[in-house]
Amino acid sequence: MLRLAEAFQAELALRQANISQAQKWAAKYDPHPFHPGYRFYVPQFTLAKIYLAQNNPESLRKASDLLSKLHEYYNAIHNTRYLIDVLNFQALLNKARGNEPSAFAKIAEALALAEP
């Protein structure tokens, strides 16, 4: 539970625009192993948000790697709810990289999953 509480603190720091505090958590956080999620909260999503907020080539690469692994994981366990979130983060990543057509494709994929 301590790791989860620390992740919540990083999420709060990020929402309060305290990127440096969130980055400190991100630097020491190991996102593995993946878990199905705890009460609609996934610490790995906070890590992805921090990488996206940093918006530099290295952080975007890390975000891409993490999101690809999360996509595989949630697809493998058929967790559509979190897979939709991953696709939305991938859309934000593609937009940050300047690839809007790919971003729209990810949003379309997320919407198709969310439609039912």
N, C-alpha and C positions, 0 to 999 in steps of 0.2 A: 504494500500500500504506500510505502514511502516513495518509491519510484513514481507511482501514479500522482502523488501529491506534488512532487517536484515538477512533473510534467504540467500539472494544472498551474503551478506558479509561473512556469515559462509561458504558457498560453496567456495568462493574465498580463504578464510583462509585455508580450507582443501586442496585445490589444490596447495596452496603455502607451504604445510606441516606445517602450524601453527595450530597444533592440539589443543593446549591449548585455543586459541581464539575460535575455532570451538566448543570446549567442553563447553565454557561459554555460547554460544548461545544455545546449546543443553540442558543444564541444566535448562534453563528458558523457552524453547519452548514447547508449548502444541500442539501436532499434530492434535488435534480434533477441529472442525469437518473436515472431509475429503472433498476435493473439486475435481471436474473433472480435474483440472490442469489449469495453466495460461500460455499461450503461450509456451507450451512444457516444463514448469518448475513446479516441484512438491516439495515444501519445505520438505515434509515428506521423500523424497528420500535423501535429504541432511542429515537429521537426521539418516537415515539408514546407510549412508556412514560413518558418524561419529562413530556410534556404531561399525560398522565393522572395522574401523581403530583402535579403542581402543583395540579390540581383546582380551578381557578378558571374563571370564564366565558370569558376570553380563551384560556386554554390548552386548554379543552375545544373551543372553536371551531376552534383550530388543529389539534387532534387529529382533529376531524371532517373538516376539509378534506383533511388528509393521508391519512386512511384512505379517504376517498371516491376520491381519485386513485389510491391503491394498489389499491383494489378494481377500478377500471376497468383498470388496467395488468395485474394478474395474471389477470384474467378474459380480457383480450384476447390474452394470450400462452398461455392455457390452463395456467397453473401452479397446479394445484389445491392443492398442498402449502402454498404461501404464501397462497393465497386463503383457506384454512381459518384460518390465523393472523390474517389481516385481519378476517375475520368474528368471531373471538374478541375481538380488540381493539375492534371495533365494539360487541360485546355489553357489554364493560367500560365503554365510553363511555356507552352507553345507561343502564347501571346507575348510573353516576356522575351522570347527569342526572336520575335518579329515574324512568326509564321502563323498569320491569322487563318488561312485556309485550314491548316491542321487543327488549330484551336476550335474552329467551328465544327470540324468533323468530330472532335472529342465531345463537344456539347451535344451534337446530334446523337451520338452513341449513348450518352448519358440519358438524354430525353427518351430515346427508344426503350431503354431499360426501365425508366421511371413510369412510362405510359400505363402499364397495367396497374 
